[in-house]
Amino acid sequence: MKTILITGSTDGIGKLVATRFATEGHQVYIHGRNSEKLAKVISEIKQISNSKNVDGFVADFSDLQAVRLMAAEIRTKLSTLDVLINNAGIFKSPVDRVHSGDIRFVVNYLAPYLLTQEILPILDATKNSRIINLSSAAQSEVSISALEGNAHLSVNESYAQSKLALTMWSFCLAKEHKDITVIAVNPGSLLNTRMANEAYGQHWSPAEKGGDILYDLALSEAYSNDSGKYFDNDKGQVKGNFGPAHPDAYNEIKIKELINKTNEILS
């Protein structure tokens, strides 16, 4: 039995894969920003999976202090963590900017970065642990000024930049923590999820396509030696394959600049 934490898992592909893990008997922790919805989804997953091994954590990822508090709670509750899936993400939002900068940078990049750093001791202490970071086919050169909250970007541009930042950090994390398998993944473009439908009013593929690849990357032995890679689920017919991310994801100078600035913002 594995202990698995999936952020942003009260709906969409996060909820799908959480239900599948629970059905197989794994200890599953889901996350949401609303306590009532989180409790409802936990109850629902327990009923569907016929498993009592489902619990959760509440935090609004646009509030980095809330992320710190959630991480502290995780450290108190868990001594081991086999899989962390950083799935929480945002595209459209009624709040365009928050105190820490563009909300997409905060939720899609700074929050998972901070959460992961805060609970790394648990992942390091667990043999063969994995971190799966939800990237995107949309990746665009990161503006450090925008990351700092000093430049205004379009919704599409800030989303693409936040996803490249997450991918660049994934590759850095894989190099620094050799005992943890870290994989960045584009789960598939325009899956049938609330986020895609709200953003574009359409979808290309069922949400299950994304849920299935998260399941495989999290548990399959086939991916145990693929740390520091980018999986593109838009490739291939049934399931994607590893491929190149944006060129900046391999640029050591730009990665170092990004990580230094990120640590400065979070400190």
C-alpha positions in Angstrom: 0.0 0.0 0.0 1.3 3.4 -1.0 0.7 6.7 0.7 -0.3 9.3 -1.9 -1.1 13.0 -1.8 -2.8 14.7 -4.8 -3.3 18.5 -4.7 -6.2 20.0 -6.5 -8.2 16.8 -6.3 -11.8 17.7 -5.5 -12.6 17.5 -9.2 -11.1 16.8 -12.6 -8.3 14.4 -13.2 -7.1 14.7 -9.6 -10.4 13.4 -8.3 -10.4 10.6 -10.9 -7.0 9.3 -10.0 -7.6 9.7 -6.3 -10.6 7.5 -6.6 -8.7 4.9 -8.5 -5.9 4.8 -5.9 -8.4 4.5 -3.1 -10.2 1.6 -4.9 -6.9 -0.3 -5.0 -6.5 0.2 -1.2 -3.8 2.9 -1.1 -3.8 5.6 1.6 -5.0 8.6 -0.3 -4.9 12.3 0.8 -6.7 14.8 -1.4 -6.5 18.5 -1.2 -9.0 21.4 -1.9 -9.4 25.0 -1.1 -12.9 24.7 0.3 -13.4 22.6 3.5 -17.1 21.7 2.8 -16.3 20.6 -0.8 -13.3 18.6 0.4 -15.3 16.8 3.1 -18.0 16.0 0.5 -15.5 14.6 -2.0 -13.7 12.5 0.7 -17.0 11.0 1.6 -17.8 10.3 -2.0 -14.5 8.7 -2.8 -14.8 6.5 0.4 -18.2 5.3 -0.8 -17.1 4.6 -4.4 -13.9 2.9 -3.4 -15.2 1.1 -0.4 -12.1 2.3 1.4 -11.7 4.2 4.7 -8.1 5.2 3.8 -9.1 8.6 2.4 -8.4 11.9 4.1 -7.6 15.4 3.0 -6.0 18.8 3.6 -7.4 22.3 3.0 -5.5 25.3 1.6 -6.1 28.1 -0.8 -3.0 27.9 -3.0 -3.2 31.6 -3.9 -2.3 32.2 -0.3 1.3 31.0 0.4 0.8 31.2 4.1 -2.0 28.8 3.8 0.3 26.5 1.9 2.9 26.7 4.7 0.2 25.8 7.2 -0.9 22.8 5.1 2.7 21.6 4.8 3.0 21.8 8.6 -0.1 19.7 9.0 1.2 17.2 6.5 4.5 16.9 8.5 2.5 16.3 11.7 0.3 13.6 10.2 2.6 11.8 7.8 5.9 10.0 8.4 6.2 8.6 4.9 4.9 9.8 1.5 5.4 7.6 -1.5 3.8 9.8 -4.1 3.2 13.6 -4.3 1.2 14.7 -7.4 1.3 18.5 -7.8 -1.9 18.7 -9.7 -3.5 21.9 -8.4 -3.7 24.6 -11.1 -5.6 27.6 -12.3 -6.2 29.2 -15.7 -9.1 31.7 -15.4 -9.7 33.4 -12.2 -12.0 36.1 -10.9 -8.9 37.5 -9.1 -6.4 38.6 -11.7 -3.6 39.5 -9.3 -2.8 38.6 -5.7 -0.3 40.0 -3.2 2.4 37.7 -4.4 2.0 38.6 -8.1 0.0 36.9 -10.9 -2.3 34.3 -9.5 -1.3 31.7 -12.1 2.4 32.0 -11.1 1.3 31.6 -7.4 -1.0 28.7 -7.7 0.7 26.8 -10.6 4.3 27.3 -9.6 5.1 29.0 -6.3 2.5 27.0 -4.2 3.7 23.5 -5.4 7.3 24.6 -5.1 6.8 25.8 -1.6 4.7 22.7 -0.5 7.2 20.3 -2.0 10.2 22.0 -0.3 8.4 22.0 3.0 7.6 18.3 2.9 10.8 17.1 1.2 12.1 15.5 4.4 9.1 13.1 4.3 9.7 12.2 0.6 13.5 11.8 1.2 12.7 9.5 4.1 10.5 7.3 1.9 12.2 4.7 -0.3 11.5 5.1 -4.0 9.3 8.1 -3.6 7.9 10.1 -6.6 6.9 13.6 -7.4 4.7 14.1 -10.5 4.4 17.8 -11.5 1.5 18.8 -13.8 3.0 20.8 -16.6 1.3 21.7 -19.9 1.8 21.8 -23.7 1.6 25.5 -23.2 5.1 26.6 -22.1 6.6 30.1 -22.6 9.8 31.8 -21.6 9.5 33.0 -18.0 9.6 36.7 -17.2 11.3 37.2 -13.9 9.6 40.6 -13.6 6.2 38.9 -14.0 7.2 36.3 -11.4 7.9 39.1 -9.0 4.5 40.6 -9.8 6.0 43.7 -11.6 4.7 42.9 -15.1 1.2 42.4 -16.3 0.7 39.4 -18.6 -2.3 38.0 -20.5 -4.0 35.0 -19.0 -2.6 32.7 -21.7 0.9 34.0 -21.3 1.0 33.9 -17.5 -0.4 30.3 -17.6 2.2 29.2 -20.1 5.1 30.9 -18.2 3.9 29.3 -14.9 3.9 25.9 -16.5 7.4 26.3 -17.9 8.6 27.5 -14.5 7.2 24.3 -12.9 9.0 22.2 -15.6 12.3 24.0 -15.1 12.1 23.5 -11.4 11.1 19.8 -11.9 14.4 19.1 -13.8 16.4 21.0 -11.1 14.7 19.0 -8.3 15.5 15.7 -10.1 19.2 16.6 -10.2 19.3 17.7 -6.5 17.3 14.7 -5.1 18.6 11.6 -6.8 16.6 9.3 -4.6 13.3 10.8 -5.7 11.8 10.2 -9.1 10.6 13.6 -10.4 8.6 13.7 -13.6 6.9 16.7 -15.3 3.9 15.8 -17.4 1.5 17.4 -19.8 -1.5 15.2 -19.0 -3.2 16.1 -22.3 -4.4 19.2 -23.9 -8.1 20.3 -23.5 -9.2 17.3 -21.4 -12.8 17.3 -20.4 -12.3 19.1 -17.1 -13.9 22.2 -15.5 -10.8 24.2 -16.1 -10.6 23.5 -19.8 -14.3 24.0 -20.4 -14.3 27.3 -18.5 -11.3 28.5 -20.4 -12.2 27.3 -23.9 -15.7 26.1 -23.9 -14.7 22.8 -25.4 -12.6 19.7 -24.9 -10.6 17.3 -27.2 -10.2 14.3 -25.0 -11.9 12.6 -22.0 -10.5 13.5 -18.5 -9.7 9.8 -18.0 -6.8 10.2 -20.4 -5.1 12.5 -17.9 -6.1 10.4 -14.9 -4.7 7.3 -16.5 -1.3 8.8 -17.2 -1.0 10.2 -13.6 -1.8 6.8 -12.3 0.9 5.1 -14.5 3.6 7.7 -13.7 2.8 7.5 -10.0 2.9 3.7 -9.6 4.3 1.9 -12.7 7.7 0.4 -12.3 8.2 1.2 -16.0 8.9 4.9 -15.0 11.1 4.3 -12.0 14.2 5.3 -14.0 12.8 8.4 -15.7 13.5 11.1 -13.3 14.2 14.5 -14.7 12.1 13.9 -17.9 9.0 15.5 -19.5 6.1 13.2 -20.5 3.9 14.6 -23.3 0.5 12.9 -23.3 -0.5 14.6 -26.5 2.0 12.4 -28.3 1.0 8.9 -29.4 -2.5 7.4 -30.0 -3.6 5.8 -26.8 -0.8 7.1 -24.4 1.9 9.6 -24.9 5.6 9.4 -24.5 8.6 11.3 -23.2 9.7 14.2 -25.3 11.4 17.6 -25.2 10.0 20.3 -23.1 10.6 24.0 -23.9 14.4 24.7 -24.5 14.6 26.8 -21.4 13.9 23.8 -19.3 17.4 22.6 -20.2 19.1 26.0 -19.8 21.2 25.8 -16.6 21.7 29.6 -16.4 18.0 30.4 -16.7 17.1 27.6 -14.2 19.5 29.0 -11.7 18.1 32.5 -12.1 14.5 31.2 -11.7 15.3 29.1 -8.6 17.3 32.0 -6.9 14.4 34.4 -7.6 11.8 31.9 -6.4 13.7 31.3 -3.1 14.0 35.1 -2.7 10.3 35.6 -3.2 9.4 32.8 -0.8 11.8 34.0 1.9 
